[in-house]
């Protein structure tokens, strides 16, 4: 049953976390490989986007590693382990050469911890637990990276989480979910305000699809986007100062998608990239600063390897990394220029990578 659930959720893009300190040397890319219980680490050349796997990589982590996030200090890395009987979070120290060292013991979580999100200040870590329909909340010790569960944690959301992100302001938490209404399954976005790490429910926004798998928030905090796999569409919402969502005029956008499952907004909030798993393509859109509605870039879409399933941008350099889950599963690197993509290379990781994080 667990294997079937993994396969169902593997198409869901997981969270990525970025750190930025400019083009001063090597960057590092970390990817979880659930099938082999590993964390793969690459050195990224900031001048070319080329990846080179570290000699010490891959590392053994907990069973069924899912989401990976990096602390804003660049010192710590966290992995959610959802394997059979595991249900915990690993903490790694990040060394100056990009290698990592696990700090034990691991921290217990809820049942099937798939998604991690961290507030911008690095004070709190949130873990969405699929089986227990809950979110665990931990405070982070700045001197050691260790986690301490808050008294309010875990808190039940009464929904099956599909994805999770925190707004750039750190004030709001958004969770996409499947909602069971009698015999009907709906999709929704649950919004929570955050105060000293404690979530307070704001409201639930119904979506245009039963599975809003992809979730992205523009870095300027103005808009939220979902990739709706079965509906073959992308929805756009404006975010109010109170954290509530309003769907923008012209949404949802179809644009010829076959099965969009992941999306991401560039650091300047100017472009939206969408991974179309069903069409083996990546779509690129400009974002209207006034409405938030995406408009296709002239030469979009761009061909990718089979089954593109998640996206990660290097926020300081013009590179986009795509995780592919098809027969040639690996990480594909693209150069980015004004929304257009140019292939750099594809790097095999043996099995499907589920989540990646970039450290500069």
N, C-alpha and C positions, 0 to 999 in steps of 0.2 A: 504493500500500500504506500509506504514511504517513497519507494522508487518511482511509483506512478505520480505521486505528488511532486517530486523533484522534476520529473519530465514535464509536468504541466506548468511549473513555475520557471523552468529554465529559460523560457522565451521572454520572461519579464526582465527588463533592464533594471539593474540595481544601482545603488547610489555610488557616486564618485565624489572625491574630495580633492581640492586643489590647493597647493601652496605656491606662493610666488615670491621670488627674490631676484628676478631679472636674469639676463643671459650672462651668468658668471662661471659656468662650467657644466659638468654633466648633470643631467636630470635623471630621475629614476621612475620606472613604471612597475607597479606591483599588480599581479593578477591571480585570482583564486581559481583553482582547478578542482571542482567538487569530486569528479570521478576518481581522482588519484589522491585526494586529501593533501593537496600541495598548494604552496604559494610560489609563483614564478616571479623572478625579479630581473628586469632589464635595465641597462644603462641607456639613456636616450641622449644622443648627440643633439644639443640645442641648435646647432647650425645646419643640420640636415634632416633631423627627425628619424635617423636610422637607429634601430634598437640592437643592442648586443646583450645576450643573456650573461649574467654574472656566473663565474665559475662555481660559486657556492650554491647557486640556484639549480633546481627547486628546493624549497624547504618543506618539511613535513609539518602540517598543522593539524587541527582537530578534524574529526570526521565530517565530511560533507561541507567544506567551507563555502560560505556564500558571500555576503557583502564585505568589502574592505574599505576602511576609511583611515585617514592620516590626521593626526593632531596638528593644529595650526603652528605649533612650535617646530614641527618637523622632527620631533624626537620620538614619537610613539605611533604605532600602527595597530589597528584593531581588526579582528576577523570574527564574524559570526559563524559558528559551527552548528549546522542543523542535522548532522548525521544521526544514525540510529543510536539512541541512548546518550548522545553527546549534549546537545542543548546548552551551549555555553559560548563564552566570548574569549578569544585569545588576545593577549597583549604582547607586543613585540617592541623592544628598543630598536631604534634605527641608528645604525652606526654611520660615521662620516663618509664611508665608501659605499653606502647604499645597502650593505648587508644588514640582516636583522638577527636579533637574539630574543627568543621567547622568554617571557617572565611568567613563571608559574607560581601558584595554581591558577587555572582558568576560572573565570567568573560565571556563575550559573545564570541562566536566562530562563525565559518561558519556553513553551513547547514549539519547536521548529523556528528558531530565530533566523529570519531570512534577510532583513533589511536593517541597516545601521544609518543613523544620521547624527551629526554633531553640530552644536550651535557654533556660530562664527568665532566666539571667544574661546572655544575649547574648554568650557566649564562643565558641559553636560553631554552625555552620550545617550541616544535613544535607540532602542532595539524593538522592532516590530516582530511579534511572534505569531506565525500563521495558524498553528494548530489551536492555540489558546485564545486567539482573537484579542490580543492584548499588546500593550507596549510597556517594556521595562525601561526605567529611567535611572541613570547612574551619574553621580558627581565624579569628576576627574581630578585626581591629585596632580597639581601642576609640576611637582618636583619628582614624581615617580611614575605618573601615568596610570596608577592603580584606580580601580573603579569601586565605588561604594553605592549600593542601591538605596534610593530614596525611600522614605517610609510610605509614600503614596504609590510606590511601584510594587508589582506591575499594575497598571490600571486597565480595566476592560474597556474595549471600544465597541463590543457587540457586533463587529464586522470582520470579515476575512480580509486582512490587508493584502493589497497587490503591489503597492509601492509607497514610499514615504520620502518627504523632503522637508527641510526647514527653510523658511524665507531668509533672504540675505540679512535682513534686519535682526534676525534671531528672535523675533517676537511671536512668530506663528509657525505651527506645525501642520502639515497637510498630509493626509493619508488617503490614497485611492483604494477603493474596496468594492467587493461584490456584495450586493444587498439582496437578501431573500425576503420577498414580499408575497406571502402565501405560496403559490406554486410558481410565481414569476421571479426571475432573477434580474435585478437591476444593477446599474453601476453608480457609484457616487464618490464624492470627495468630502471627507470629514475634515473640518478645520478646528484647530485648537489654538488658544492664546497661551503663551509661555511666560511664567513669572517665577524666577529663581528655580528654573527647571521643571516646575509643576505645570502640567497641562490643564487647561479649562476648556471644555467643549464650547465652540461658537455656533456651529451649525453644519448641516449636511446639504451638499449641492448635488442633485441628480445629474448624471451625465447622459450623453447620447448613445452610450454603448454599455454592455454588461461587463466589459473588461477593460477599463482605462488603465492599461498596463504601463505605458510610458508616462513619466511625470517630470516636468521641468519648470523651473521658475526663473524668469529673467533676472540677471544680477542687479538690475536697478529696482527690483521688487515690485514692478508694476503689473506684470502679467504671469499667468500660470497656464501651462499647456499640457494636454494629455494626448497620448497616442492610443487610439481605440482599435484594437486588433481585429475583432470580428466585424466591426462596423466599417472597417477600412477608411478611417477618417482621423483627423486631428481636430481637437477642440481648443479654443482659446478663451480665457477668462481674465477680466480685469480684477485686481486685488485692491480693495478699499483700505483706508487707513485703519479700519477696525478688523481687517483680515477676512472680511466676507468676499464672496466671489460673484461676479456677474458675467454671463457669457457675452462676448463681444458680437456685434452685428457682423454677419457673414460667416459665423462659426455654426456648425463644424465644416471643415475643409476636406474635400475628398481628394482632388488632385491626381487621381489615377492610382492611389495606393492599392495594394493587394492584401497586405497584412502588416501595418505599421505597429511596431512593438516598443520602439525607443526613440527618444528625442533629447536634444540638448540645445541650449542657447549660448552663444559666444559671450565672452566676458564684457563686451561693449553693448550687449543687448541689441545688436543690429541684425544678427542672423540666427535662423532656426534650422537645425539639421535633424532629419527624420530617417531612421533605419526601417526600410520596408522589407521585412523578413520574407514575405511571400513573393516579392518581385525581384529579390537579390539586387536591390538598388538603395542608394542614399539620396534623399531629396534635400535640396537647399532652398531656403526662403529668406527674403529680406523681411524685417519686421517694421511695420508702420509705427513710428514713435507716438503718433496721436491716437491710434486705435488698437495697436497690438496685433492687428490681423496680418498673417503671413502672406507674402506674394512670391511666387516662384522665381528663382534666379534664372536667367536666360538659358543657360546650358544644363540646367537640372532636368532629370535626375542623372546620377552617376552610377555606373556599374560597380558592384562590389563582389566579393567572394560569396559563396552560397550561405543563405540564412543569416544575414547581419542581425545581431540581436541586442547589442548595446553600443553606446558611443561615449567617448571621453575626449575632451579637448585639453591640450596644453594651453593654459591661460596666458602665458607670456610669449609663446612662440606659435607660429602658424601651422600647427599640426593637429590632425584629428585621428584618433585611434578607434578602430571598430572591431568588436568581438564577433566572430562568425561561428555558428554552431552547425554548419553543414558538414559534408564529408571531408572537406579540407579545413576543418576547424583550426582557427588561429587568430592572431591579432594583425589586422591590416592597418598600415600607416598611410595617411594622405597628407599632402601639403595643402594649405588653405590660402586662397587669395580672393578677397572680395566675394566670399561665398562659394567660389568655384573650387573643385577638388582635383588634385593631381596625385595619382598613385605613386607611393614611394617603394613599399615592399610589403610582403605578408610573412609573418613569423609563426611557425608551427609551435604549438605547445602540447601536442600529443592528444589532448582531449579539449572539450569546450571550456573556455574561460568564462566565468560567470560575472565577475566584477573586477574592475581595475581602478587604481588610484595613481595619481601622478604627483611626484615630489620634485620641486625645484630648489 
